[in-house]
């Protein structure tokens, strides 16, 4: 997993303004699941990482399909894994090593179902391999295996899920670049695959094709295997980092504690920086800052953790992306900052921002419609100067949104009505709310 949460979080407010439920960022791509269960992506999409059926980068939030049954997602490099609420596992993107798990080596720009049913509970997408845990506690891997990162005792790639050993006591897993880290239910930490840079944290540089225990501690709570280094949380709320990071300390082959604080809640590490959230909701970051990925309004590197702003309502942060960061607040509001070459900040541009900027809450084009007793229509579509609405018989509201999520127009009405439009040519989302019914449709303006 590329998201580390030490403690179970209190449920956020369910006020209508709440938008994002689950976020993940990796490489140049960001994914989000809204509170209504719809799935969204933006940023880099050159091999179909977003999963929307295209290979075109997106600079604004883009809905993937119309299903409203998504739970979470994960990616580090060039492919995505996503879980639905029924326990099914889906994948898209690069598949040159079988990392999509469907038995082929063909890239997929749309999500395809990973083999082995509907009992998946945790999934982690590394750079060229994948790992996931099933509800029975068994651990499975697939994809590239040149360094033994699948943990099955071989160096042979696998294009479908293969069980790691026979244990059923795995709790969490994080696939990195040619190596894998995982935690068992007893709090022990295990590693396998490439170890030339001390990725295991066990004091050696010896690779392994099967899981080896890291140290003898039983208090590991969460782990994030990244591109350049690893970050972890222990049960007492301390942060640990190892394997390649050389910011505020010298780290090589064993985990090093950052400071002495014991109140950390969430942490995420990227290629050259990391970010963390404390129990009090404050946001902190450290590392390189060439593109403002730390979010403090500058491009000055920070070898030690520094507080970002003064807000105390951050829920979690994601720094696995390349030189950018996204952060989620308790309200469900999402912010992004740093490098934006492929549109990772979702603001419709490729401009870098050194401080957090909001990501608009988009309107979902879901499969929900008015009940059968109410036949609501909006026409003409494509429209030009007006939009005719028929089939409503009570107080209703029309809202028109840009695809970025920005609300452009609102009009209340009662019964059939004609709405005059003054919108530029393009595609929009039109939403009608009438009593307890709601419909969202794409609207083209000529």
C-alpha positions in Angstrom: 0.0 0.0 0.0 1.2 3.5 -0.7 -0.9 5.0 2.1 0.1 4.5 5.7 -2.4 4.9 8.5 -1.3 4.0 12.0 -4.6 4.3 13.7 -8.2 3.7 12.8 -9.6 7.2 11.9 -12.9 8.6 13.1 -15.5 8.8 10.3 -15.5 12.2 8.6 -18.5 14.4 8.4 -21.1 13.2 5.9 -22.3 16.7 5.0 -23.1 17.0 1.3 -19.9 18.9 0.6 -17.8 15.9 1.5 -16.2 14.6 -1.7 -13.2 12.3 -1.7 -13.2 9.1 0.3 -10.0 7.4 -0.8 -7.0 8.8 -2.7 -3.8 7.4 -4.1 -0.9 8.9 -6.0 2.1 7.1 -7.7 4.5 8.0 -10.5 2.7 10.7 -12.4 -0.9 9.5 -11.9 -3.5 10.2 -9.2 -6.6 8.2 -8.5 -9.5 9.0 -6.2 -12.7 7.3 -5.1 -15.5 9.7 -4.2 -17.9 9.2 -1.3 -20.5 8.0 -3.9 -18.2 5.1 -4.9 -17.3 6.5 -8.3 -13.7 6.2 -9.5 -11.6 9.1 -10.9 -8.1 9.6 -12.3 -5.9 12.3 -13.7 -2.3 13.0 -14.7 0.0 10.6 -16.6 -1.8 8.1 -18.7 0.7 7.1 -21.5 0.0 3.3 -21.0 -3.5 3.5 -19.6 -2.7 4.0 -15.9 -5.9 6.0 -15.4 -8.0 3.2 -16.7 -10.5 5.3 -18.7 -9.9 3.5 -22.0 -7.5 6.1 -23.4 -3.7 6.7 -23.3 -4.1 10.5 -23.1 -2.8 12.5 -20.1 -5.6 14.2 -18.1 -5.1 17.7 -16.5 -8.6 17.6 -14.8 -10.4 14.9 -12.8 -11.8 12.3 -15.2 -14.4 9.7 -14.3 -13.5 6.1 -15.0 -16.7 4.3 -16.2 -20.0 4.8 -14.4 -19.8 2.1 -11.7 -20.3 3.3 -8.1 -18.8 0.3 -6.4 -15.1 1.3 -6.0 -13.2 1.1 -2.7 -9.5 1.9 -3.1 -6.6 1.9 -5.6 -2.8 1.7 -5.6 0.0 2.4 -8.0 3.7 3.3 -7.8 4.9 3.3 -11.4 3.0 2.3 -14.6 0.1 0.2 -13.7 -2.9 0.4 -11.3 -4.7 -2.0 -9.1 -8.1 -1.1 -7.8 -10.5 -2.9 -5.4 -14.3 -2.8 -5.6 -16.5 -3.1 -2.5 -17.4 -6.7 -3.4 -13.7 -7.8 -3.1 -13.0 -8.0 -6.8 -9.6 -6.8 -8.0 -9.1 -4.8 -11.2 -6.0 -3.6 -13.1 -5.0 -1.3 -16.0 -1.8 0.0 -17.6 1.5 -1.5 -18.5 1.6 -5.3 -18.6 4.9 -6.3 -20.1 5.7 -8.6 -17.2 2.2 -9.9 -16.5 1.7 -7.3 -13.7 -2.0 -7.0 -14.5 -2.6 -10.6 -13.4 -4.9 -11.7 -16.2 -2.6 -14.2 -17.8 -1.5 -12.0 -20.7 1.4 -9.6 -21.5 -0.9 -7.0 -23.2 -1.3 -3.5 -21.9 -4.8 -2.5 -21.0 -6.1 1.1 -21.1 -9.4 0.0 -19.4 -9.7 -1.9 -16.1 -9.7 -5.7 -16.5 -10.5 -8.2 -13.8 -7.5 -9.9 -12.0 -7.8 -13.6 -11.6 -8.9 -15.4 -8.4 -12.3 -14.2 -7.5 -13.8 -11.7 -5.1 -12.0 -12.1 -1.8 -9.2 -9.5 -2.1 -8.9 -7.0 0.8 -5.4 -5.3 0.2 -3.6 -4.6 -3.1 -0.3 -3.0 -3.9 1.1 -2.1 -7.3 4.9 -1.9 -7.5 6.8 -0.6 -10.5 6.6 -3.9 -12.5 5.0 -6.4 -10.1 1.9 -6.6 -8.0 1.0 -8.0 -4.5 -2.3 -8.5 -2.8 -3.8 -10.2 0.3 -7.0 -12.2 0.4 -9.6 -12.3 3.2 -8.2 -15.6 4.4 -4.8 -13.9 5.2 -3.0 -15.5 2.3 -0.5 -13.3 0.2 -0.3 -13.5 -3.6 2.1 -11.9 -6.1 2.5 -11.6 -9.9 4.5 -9.8 -12.6 8.2 -9.3 -12.8 10.4 -11.6 -10.8 14.0 -10.9 -12.0 15.2 -10.3 -8.4 12.8 -12.6 -6.6 10.3 -9.9 -5.8 7.4 -12.3 -6.0 8.7 -14.3 -3.0 7.8 -17.7 -4.5 11.4 -19.0 -4.4 12.0 -18.6 -8.2 13.2 -15.9 -10.6 10.4 -16.7 -13.1 7.8 -14.0 -14.0 4.1 -14.8 -13.3 1.1 -13.4 -15.3 -1.4 -14.7 -12.8 -1.5 -14.5 -8.9 0.8 -17.0 -7.2 0.7 -17.6 -3.5 3.7 -16.7 -1.3 4.4 -19.7 0.9 1.5 -21.3 2.8 1.0 -18.7 5.5 -2.4 -17.1 6.2 -1.3 -14.5 8.7 -0.4 -11.5 6.4 -1.9 -8.1 7.3 -0.4 -5.6 4.9 1.9 -5.5 1.9 3.8 -2.8 -0.2 5.4 -3.6 -3.6 8.3 -1.4 -4.4 10.9 -1.3 -7.2 12.0 -5.0 -7.6 11.3 -5.8 -4.0 8.4 -6.3 -1.6 7.8 -5.5 2.1 5.0 -7.0 4.2 3.7 -7.1 7.8 2.2 -10.1 9.5 -0.6 -10.1 12.0 1.9 -10.5 14.8 3.6 -7.2 13.8 6.7 -8.7 12.3 8.2 -7.1 9.2 9.3 -9.2 6.2 11.1 -8.5 2.9 12.2 -10.2 -0.4 13.5 -9.4 -3.8 16.2 -6.9 -4.6 18.4 -5.7 -1.6 21.4 -4.1 -3.2 20.7 -0.8 -1.6 19.6 -2.2 1.7 15.9 -2.2 0.8 15.2 -5.0 3.3 16.5 -3.0 6.3 18.2 -6.1 7.7 21.7 -4.8 7.6 22.7 -6.8 4.4 22.7 -6.3 0.6 21.8 -9.9 -0.2 18.8 -10.5 -2.4 16.2 -13.2 -1.4 13.6 -15.0 -3.5 11.6 -15.9 -0.3 10.5 -13.7 2.6 13.1 -12.9 5.3 12.3 -11.3 8.6 13.6 -7.8 9.2 14.9 -7.6 12.8 13.0 -9.2 15.6 10.5 -6.5 16.5 6.8 -7.2 16.8 5.6 -3.6 16.7 5.5 -2.6 13.0 2.2 -1.0 12.1 2.4 0.2 8.5 5.0 0.2 5.7 5.5 2.0 2.4 8.0 0.7 -0.1 9.0 3.4 -2.6 11.3 4.3 -5.5 14.2 5.6 -3.5 13.6 4.6 0.1 11.2 3.0 2.5 9.1 4.7 5.3 7.3 3.0 8.1 5.3 3.6 11.3 5.6 1.6 14.5 2.7 1.0 16.8 3.8 3.6 19.3 3.6 6.3 16.6 7.2 6.7 15.6 8.5 7.2 12.0 11.3 5.1 10.5 13.2 5.4 7.2 15.9 3.3 5.4 17.5 2.4 2.1 18.9 5.3 0.2 17.4 8.4 1.8 20.2 10.8 2.8 18.4 14.0 4.0 18.5 14.5 7.7 20.5 11.4 8.5 22.7 8.8 7.0 20.7 5.7 6.2 22.0 2.6 4.4 20.8 -0.8 5.5 18.8 -0.5 8.7 15.8 1.5 9.7 16.5 4.8 11.4 14.0 6.7 13.6 13.1 10.3 12.6 13.1 12.4 15.7 11.5 11.3 18.9 7.9 12.2 18.4 5.3 9.5 19.0 2.2 11.1 17.6 2.4 10.4 13.9 -0.7 9.1 12.2 0.0 8.8 8.4 3.2 8.9 6.3 4.1 8.4 2.7 7.4 8.5 0.8 8.2 9.4 -2.8 11.3 9.5 -5.0 13.0 12.3 -3.2 10.7 13.5 -0.4 8.3 12.3 2.2 5.3 13.8 4.0 3.5 12.9 7.2 0.4 13.8 9.3 0.3 14.0 13.1 -2.6 12.9 15.3 -3.4 16.6 15.8 -4.0 17.0 12.0 -0.9 19.0 11.2 1.0 18.3 8.0 4.8 17.9 7.8 7.3 17.2 5.0 11.0 16.8 4.3 13.4 16.2 1.4 14.0 17.8 -2.0 11.8 20.6 -3.0 12.7 21.5 -6.6 9.1 21.8 -7.7 7.6 22.8 -4.4 6.6 19.2 -3.6 7.0 20.0 0.1 4.1 22.5 -0.1 5.6 25.3 2.0 5.5 28.0 -0.7 9.3 27.7 -1.6 11.6 25.5 -3.7 14.2 25.2 -0.9 15.1 21.7 0.2 14.3 20.7 3.8 16.6 18.1 5.3 14.5 18.0 8.5 10.7 17.7 8.8 9.0 21.1 8.6 5.3 21.9 9.3 3.4 22.9 6.2 0.9 25.7 6.9 -1.1 25.8 10.1 -4.1 23.7 9.3 -5.1 21.0 11.8 -7.6 19.1 9.7 -5.4 16.9 7.5 -6.4 13.3 7.4 -3.7 11.7 5.3 -1.0 12.5 2.7 0.4 10.8 -0.4 3.9 11.5 -1.6 4.6 8.5 -3.8 4.2 10.6 -6.9 7.3 11.9 -8.7 8.0 15.4 -7.2 4.4 16.2 -6.2 2.1 15.6 -3.3 -1.6 15.3 -2.6 -3.3 15.6 0.7 -6.8 14.7 1.9 -8.6 16.6 4.7 -11.1 15.3 7.2 -13.8 17.2 5.3 -13.2 15.1 2.1 -11.5 18.1 0.4 -8.4 17.3 -1.7 -5.3 19.4 -2.3 -2.3 19.0 -4.5 1.1 20.7 -5.0 4.4 20.4 -6.7 5.3 19.3 -10.2 2.5 19.3 -12.7 3.9 18.3 -16.1 1.2 15.7 -16.8 -1.7 17.4 -14.9 -1.2 15.8 -11.5 -2.6 18.8 -9.8 -5.9 18.5 -11.7 -6.3 22.3 -12.3 -6.5 22.2 -16.1 -2.9 23.4 -16.5 0.7 22.1 -16.4 1.8 24.9 -14.0 3.8 24.0 -10.9 2.5 25.1 -7.5 4.6 25.4 -4.4 1.6 25.5 -2.0 -1.4 23.3 -1.7 -4.2 24.1 -4.2 -7.7 22.6 -4.1 -8.8 19.8 -6.4 -12.4 20.5 -7.5 -15.0 18.0 -6.5 -16.4 16.7 -9.8 -20.0 15.7 -10.5 -20.4 12.0 -11.0 -22.0 10.6 -14.1 -23.4 7.6 -12.2 -25.8 4.9 -13.2 -28.5 6.3 -10.9 -31.6 7.8 -12.6 -35.0 9.0 -11.8 -37.5 6.4 -10.7 -39.6 4.7 -13.4 -42.6 6.8 -12.6 -40.8 10.0 -13.5 -39.6 10.3 -17.2 -37.3 13.3 -17.1 -35.7 14.5 -20.3 -33.3 17.3 -21.2 -33.1 18.4 -24.8 -31.8 19.4 -27.3 -28.4 17.8 -26.7 -26.2 19.1 -28.3 -27.7 22.4 -27.1 -26.9 26.0 -28.1 -29.0 28.8 -26.6 -31.4 26.9 -24.4 -32.2 23.6 -22.6 -35.7 22.2 -22.3 -36.5 20.1 -19.3 -39.7 18.0 -19.1 -41.1 15.3 -16.7 -40.6 17.0 -13.4 -43.7 17.7 -11.3 -42.2 19.4 -8.2 -39.7 21.9 -7.1 -36.4 21.0 -8.9 -32.9 22.4 -9.4 -30.7 22.3 -12.5 -26.9 22.6 -12.0 -24.3 22.7 -14.8 -20.7 21.8 -14.1 -17.5 21.9 -16.0 -15.8 18.5 -16.3 -13.2 19.8 -13.8 -16.0 19.9 -11.2 -16.5 23.7 -11.1 -20.2 24.7 -10.8 -21.0 27.1 -13.6 -24.8 27.5 -13.4 -27.8 26.9 -11.0 -31.5 27.5 -11.6 -34.5 26.4 -9.6 -37.8 25.6 -11.3 -41.1 23.9 -10.7 -42.4 21.6 -13.5 -41.4 21.7 -17.1 -39.2 24.6 -18.0 -37.0 26.2 -20.6 -33.5 27.3 -19.4 -31.6 29.9 -21.4 -27.9 29.0 -21.7 -24.8 31.3 -22.1 -22.0 28.7 -22.1 -19.0 28.4 -24.3 -18.9 25.5 -26.7 -17.7 22.3 -25.0 -18.8 19.4 -22.9 -20.4 19.8 -19.5 -22.3 17.8 -16.9 -26.0 18.7 -16.2 -27.5 17.6 -12.9 -31.2 17.8 -12.1 -32.4 17.2 -8.5 -36.1 16.8 -8.0 -37.2 15.7 -4.5 -35.3 12.5 -3.7 -34.5 11.8 -7.3 -31.4 12.8 -9.2 -30.0 12.4 -12.7 -26.6 13.5 -14.2 -26.1 13.6 -17.9 -23.3 14.8 -20.3 -24.3 18.0 -22.0 -22.7 19.2 -25.2 -23.0 22.9 -26.0 -22.4 23.9 -29.7 
